[in-house]
Amino acid sequence: MEMASARRRAKHSGGDQIVLWGACVLISSLSLLVAAVSSGFGAARITGEVSALVRATSGVVHAGGDGDGGYCVEDDLSSMSVAGDWVRDAVQHPLYEPGQCPFVDEGFRCRENGRPDDEYPKWSWRPRRCMLPRFDAKKLLEILRNRRLLFIGDSIGRNQWESMLCMLSSAVTDKSSVYEENGNPITKHKGFLSFRFRDHNCTVEHYRSPYLVRRGRPPRRAPKHVQSTLQLGAMDLRAHQWKDADILVFNTGHWWNQERLLQLGCYFQDGKKLRLDMSIEDAYQRVMNTLQEWIQKEVKATKTLVVLRTYSPAHIRVTNNEGCATETLPELNTSRISLHQWPGMLNPAFVASKSHNVPKLHLLNITLMTAQRRDGHPSRYNVAQSSRMSAGQRADCSHWCLPGVPDAWNELLYSLVIRRFL
């Protein structure tokens, strides 16, 4: 209605027409971007979403893109994932074959667990404004020589980390030269896993930190129902192990929901103050501030590339017991995507630093492109066929099959890495 009204008013004045038309384009663009970066908090306020988006543009690398059809560069990062299309590409995808990568845990081995269709790994992401360089595992291994690549976050981050292990190891002939440094198997874990690529003296690591900040005991005299707190102003206790890495990829989102927090008896704490009335949205933004402050204080701009990957939508259907199990194709029409059905994160706001000596926080916005891939989840193929009928086995519509969707996230990450280090 607002745009239609603007066009009617523009007819009365030739000079005003250009101004009003520009306003219409701006409003339309902002609406599209807000839909792309927002994934819920219930019925979020539109004014709040636009405000968060505008503030964010001053603090992180966002959409740019010259639209000249050349290779994607650093300033194209956000537009690579927001403005693009899934294209069937059975020639170059999958980047590694199902069952051929030894670094995928059982929950993500969909084909090996009996999934009958095989189209889901044969799609590639094509940005509209630029071209992605073809993923080259040998080139990336050379870039990573004597370096550390860290993925930090929840189990969806582990999903992406395993994808990267598979993509890199596709260029390694002797798979035994790639190993977990402490002898630990790839599975759900509470600490960290570090895989070393012996011939390149590099490590690709995953740290489990669902909230990125500390979770600990409540303060003295807290109500009995408060069993633990998220200390919003304090990074995870292992953060000192991250700061000297060469590439940091953070993610958080799936644990930021009221149901999970209540199950954990977990509430928010800011400093010494218990914040029982604090909204999840405000607490999440506080953690983003804590993350940015830590990056600016602890991470060297000349050494480290820092990336925050946005929320990866789940596709759980309350009214359908099959969940995502019957889906075999992406949703190619983005007008049918409503991100408000997922309890995810708004695009966080970051404050721009005046110093050139602190790292940029690169926002890898994969929310909309991933929302289209309802076909990519393990669903009931998250366990071996022999275990499928066991009591309590649930369909998984949150994580992703490998090979599959996380490979596309890593292709976007690859384009940023080679731009930075080559």
N, C-alpha and C positions, 0 to 999 in steps of 0.2 A: 504494500500500500504506500509506504513511504517513497519508494522509487517511482511508482506510478504518479504520485502527486508531484514529485519533483519534475517529472517529464512534462506534466501539464503546465506547471508554472513556467517551464523553460520556453514554451511556445510563445509567451508574451514578450520576450525580450531576447534579441539576438546576442547581446552581450552577456546576459545572465545564463543563456543556454549552455555555454561552455563551462561555466562555473558549476552549474547544477549537475550537468552530466558528469563532471569530474567527481562531484560529491557522491553521485549514485555509484560510480565505479568503485570509489573508496569504500562505501558502505558494503557493497556486494563482496568486495575482496576481503574485508574484515570478517564478514559473516562466514565466508568459506573457510578462512583460516581458523576462526574460532571453532567451527565444527570439526576441523581436522585435529586440533590440538586438545580439545576437551573430550573427556570420556566419562563425565558424569557428575559425581557428588549429588545424585538425585536430580532434581530440576534446578540446575544452577542458574544464577541470575545472569542475564546477557550482559548487563553493564559491567558486572564483575569480571566476566570472561574477557571482554574487550580491553578492560583496564589492565588485566594481567598480561595480555598479549602485547599491548603497547609498551608496557614497562620492560618486558622481556627483551624487546628488540635492542635495547641499549646495553644489555649485559652479556649477550651470547651471540654467536654467529648464526644468523637466520637466513631467510630466503633472500636470494640475490638474483643470480642467473641473468646472463646477457641475452639469452634466447637466440644465440647465434648458431646453435647446433653443434658447438665444439665440445671438447671433453669437459666434464664437470670439474669445477675447481672449488676451492675452499668456500667461497661465498655462495655457492649453489647448494650447500649442504641440506638446508631445510627443504628447498624446492625439489631436491632429488627424491624425497620421500613423500611429499604432499602432492605435488603435481606430477603424476605419472600413471602408468597403466601396467597391469599384469599381462604379459604376452606369452603364449605357449611357445616353448623353445626346447624341443626334444633333442636338438643337436648338441647344444652346449650344457644342457641341464638334464639330470642332476650333475653336480660338480664331482661327486663321488657316488659309487654304486651302493645301494642298500645291501647290508651284510658284509661289505668289504672294509668298513672302518671299525677297528677294534676299540675305539674310544667312545662308543655310544652305549649308555646304560640301557637296561631292558625296557624301561618305560617309554623310550623314544624309538624303539626298533619296530616300527609299525609293520613293515613288510615281513620281517622275520616272525612277528607275532600273529601273522595270518591275514593282514589286511589284503583284500582281494584286488582292489583297484590300484593302478600305478601311475595315475596322471598327476597327482599332487606335487611331486618334485620336479615336474617338467615345465614350470612356469618361471619366467624371469621378470624382474622389475625394470621397466623402461621409463626413465624420466623424460618429460616432454620438452624441457628447456635446454638439455645438454645430454651428452653421451657418457655413460659409465665406461671406464676402461675395463677391458676383459680381465677377470681375476686371474692372476698368475702366481701360483703357489711358490714357485722357485724364486721369483722376484721378492715376494713378501718375506720368505725365509732369509734372504740376503739382507733385507732391511732390518730384520729382527736379530741378525747376528750380534751376539754379545749384549742383547737387550732383554727387557722384561715387558711382557704384555699381560695386563691384569684385567679380569672381569670381576666386578664387585657388586653383589646384590642378592636377589632371591633365586629361586630354582629356575625361573625363566632366564635369568642371567647365566645359570649353569647350562641351560639349553643352548644358548648362544655360544658359550665357551666350548662345549662339546662340538658344535658345528665348526668352530674355528680349528679345533684340533684335527677334525676330519679333513677340512679343506687344505690345511697345511701338510698333513701327512700324505696326501695324495701325490706329493712330489718326492716322497721319501721311499726309497726302495727297501731299505732294511728297517722294517717297522720296530724291531727290537731296540733301535737307536733312539726311540721315543718312549719315555717311561716316566712314571710318577716318582718323584725324587725320594719319597718316604715309603714307597711300596704299597700305597693305599689304592684300593680299587675305586673306579668311578661309580659312585652311587650317591644317594642322598647322604649329606654329611653336615656336621655342625661347625666345622672349622674351615680348612682350606685344602686345596689340591694343587699341586704344582708339577706340570709335565715339562720335562727337559727334552729339547731337540739336541741330542749330543753333538752332531756334526756341525751345528751352527751356534752352539753354546748359548742358547736362548731358552727362556722359560715362558710358558703360557699358563697362567694361574687363575684359579677361581677362589674367591673368598666369599663365604656365605654370610651375608649381612642384610637381611630382609628390609631393615629400616634405615640402614647406614649409620644410625646413631646407637648409643648404648641402651641396653635394656637391663635394668637392675632392680634391686630391692627398693620398696617404697620408703619415703622418709618416716622418721619416728612420729608416732601418733596419727598415722594415716588411718582412714576407715578400714575395717576388716575386709571389705570386699576388694580393696586394692591390693592385689597380690604382687604386682610388679609395675614398673613405670618405664616409659621411654624418656630418656634424658635428652630433651630436644636440643640442648646447646652443647652436647658432648659427642664427638665422633666415636665410632666403634673403637674398642680398646686396641684393636690390631691395626689401626690407621697408620701407626708409625712404620708398619711394614710396607705400606703402599707408596709413601711419598717419594721414594727414589726410583720408582718404576719409570719406564720410558713411554708407555701408553696405559692410560687408565680409562676403563669403560664402566661407568656406574649405571645401575638401574634400581628402581624401587617402584612399588605400586600395588602388587597383589595382596600384600598384608595390610594395606591401609583401608580397612573396612570395619564397620562397627561390630559386626558379628564375630569376626576373628578376635578383635581386641577384647570383647566381652568374654569370650571363651578362655582367653589367657588371663583374665582379670587384670588387664594392663591399661594403665591410664597415663596421661601426659604430665611431665614434670619439666619446668623451665627454671633452671638454677636450683634453688632449694624449695621453690614454690610448687605445690601440687595443683594442677590446673584441671579440676574435675569438669569444668564447664567449657573447656576448649573444644572447638569443632575440629574434625579431622582435616578439613581444608586448611585451617589456620596452623594446625600442628605440622602438616606437610610442608607448608610454606616456610615455617620456622626451621625445619630440617634442611630445606634447600638453602636458606641463609647460612646455616651452620656449615654445610658442605662448601659453599662458595668462600666463606671466611677461612676454612681450613685450606682450601686450594691456594688462596692468595697468600697465606702465611707459610705453608709448608712445602709447596710444590714449585720447582724451578721452571720458569717460563722458557728458558733456553734448552731445557732437556726434555720436558714431558708434554705429551699431547693428552688432553683431558676431554672426555666425551661423556655426556649424559644421554642414555637412550630412554625414550619415553615409554609409557605404559603399553603393554602388549595385550590387547583385548581378548577376553575369554568369550566363548559362544555357548554358554549354558542356557538351556531352555527348560524352564521350570515345568511347563505343561507337556513336555515330550521326554519320555524316559530314555529315548535313544540319544538325546542331546545332539551332538554334532556327528553322530555315527553314519547317518545317511547322506552326508554331504560329500560330493566328489568333485565339485568345480568351484572356482572362485566366484564371488559376486562382482561382476565387472561393471555394474551400474552403481556408481557411488551415491546417486540420489536415493538409493534404497537403504543406505547405511545411516543408522541413527546411533551416534556414539553415546547418547545419554543412557542407553540400556546397560552400559558397563560401569561398575563402581570404580572408575579410575581417577586419574589425576588431571587437574587443570594444568595448563602450561604455566610453570612457575615463573615468578618475576625475579630478575636478578639485577643488582645494582652495578652499573658500569664502573670499572676502576679507572682512575686517572693515571695510574702508573703503567708504564710499558714493561715493567719487570715482573708482572704477574701473568700466569697462563690464562688464555681465553677458555671459557667453558663452552664447548661445542655441543649444541643440542641436536641430537639425531632423532628427529620426530618420525617414528615409524607407526604411530597409532592408527591413522586412517588406512594406510596401505595394508596393515596387518588385519584390520577389521574386515577387509574384503576376503580374507583367507579362512573362512569357516570350514573349508575342506581339509585344512592342514593339521588338525589335531589328532592325537592318538586315539581318542575316544575309548572304545572297549578293547582296542588293540594295544593297550599299554601293559599287557602281561602276555606271557606265552600261552599258546592255545590250551595246553594241558592244565593251566591254572584259571582259565577264563570263567569257569562256573563256580569258583570258590566263593564262599560266603563273604560278603562285604566288598567284593570287587566292584569298583565304580568306574564309569566312563570318565575319561580325562579330556575335557574341552578347554583346558587352560594352557597346557604345554603343547609342544609341537613335534611332529614326526621329523626324524632325520634320516636321509636328507630331506630338506623342506624349507619352510619359511625363514628360519633363522639364518640360512645361507644367504638370503637376500639382504638381511641386515648387515651381514659381514662383508658383502660386496660393496655396500655403501660405505662401511667403515674403511675398507681397503682403499677406496678412492681418496679418502681423506688422509690416510696414512702415507700413501705414495706422494701425495701433494706436499705433505709436511717434511718427509725425510729424504726425498730424492732431489 
